[in-house]
């Protein structure tokens, strides 16, 4: 796994790997499995994700906080209801 990470890191840092020839040479010289080399050469991100067992979907949900005033009003109403019973 670290070999593919190192190669991807190098690809991101080395501008000379932007050319197709250098890109393919770097992949061929790497110590990756043939399936990983094939996925990189074909620029097949789906196969690469499957090989690396990557979860591509990340979901984030943010909920706004409730206002403190509304909370106080609710608590006061509940207190009043309890006192009247």
C-alpha positions as CSV (number, residue, x, y, z in Angstrom):
1,X,0.0,0.0,0.0
2,X,2.8,2.4,0.8
3,X,4.3,2.0,-2.7
4,X,1.2,3.3,-4.4
5,X,1.0,6.2,-1.9
6,X,4.6,7.1,-2.5
7,X,4.1,7.0,-6.3
8,X,0.9,9.1,-6.1
9,X,2.8,11.6,-3.8
10,X,5.6,11.7,-6.3
11,X,3.2,12.3,-9.2
12,X,1.7,15.2,-7.3
13,X,5.1,16.8,-6.6
14,X,7.0,16.1,-9.8
15,X,5.8,18.3,-12.7
16,X,7.9,16.3,-15.2
17,X,5.4,13.4,-14.7
18,X,2.8,15.4,-16.5
19,X,4.0,14.1,-19.8
20,X,2.6,10.8,-20.9
21,X,6.1,9.2,-21.4
22,X,7.4,10.1,-18.0
23,X,4.1,9.2,-16.4
24,X,4.2,5.7,-17.9
25,X,7.9,5.2,-17.2
26,X,7.4,6.1,-13.5
27,X,4.6,3.6,-13.3
28,X,6.6,0.9,-15.1
29,X,9.6,1.4,-12.8
30,X,7.5,1.2,-9.6
31,X,7.2,-1.9,-7.4
32,X,3.4,-2.1,-7.8
33,X,1.2,-5.0,-8.7
34,X,0.3,-5.4,-12.4
35,X,-3.3,-4.6,-11.7
36,X,-2.4,-1.3,-10.0
37,X,0.0,-0.4,-12.8
38,X,-2.8,-1.2,-15.3
39,X,-5.3,1.0,-13.5
40,X,-2.8,3.9,-13.3
41,X,-1.8,3.6,-16.9
42,X,-5.4,3.5,-18.1
43,X,-6.3,6.3,-15.6
44,X,-9.1,4.0,-14.4
45,X,-10.0,5.6,-11.0
46,X,-12.8,3.1,-10.4
47,X,-10.4,0.1,-10.6
48,X,-7.8,1.9,-8.5
49,X,-10.4,2.6,-5.8
50,X,-11.4,-1.1,-5.8
51,X,-7.8,-2.2,-5.6
52,X,-7.0,0.1,-2.7
53,X,-10.3,-0.5,-1.0
54,X,-11.0,3.2,-0.8
55,X,-14.3,4.6,0.3
56,X,-14.8,7.5,-2.1
57,X,-18.0,8.9,-0.6
58,X,-17.6,11.1,2.4
59,X,-20.7,12.8,3.7
60,X,-20.9,15.6,6.2
61,X,-24.0,16.9,7.8
62,X,-24.2,20.1,9.8
63,X,-27.2,21.0,12.0
64,X,-27.6,24.5,13.3
65,X,-27.6,24.9,17.1
66,X,-30.8,25.9,18.7
67,X,-31.1,29.3,20.2
68,X,-30.6,29.6,23.9
69,X,-33.7,31.9,24.2
70,X,-36.0,29.2,22.8
71,X,-34.5,26.7,25.1
72,X,-35.1,29.0,28.1
73,X,-38.7,29.6,27.0
74,X,-39.4,25.9,26.6
75,X,-37.9,25.2,30.1
76,X,-40.0,28.0,31.6
77,X,-43.2,26.7,30.0
78,X,-42.4,23.2,31.3
79,X,-41.8,24.6,34.8
80,X,-45.1,26.5,34.6
81,X,-47.0,23.5,33.6
82,X,-45.5,21.5,36.4
83,X,-46.3,24.2,38.9
84,X,-49.9,24.5,37.8
85,X,-50.5,20.7,38.1
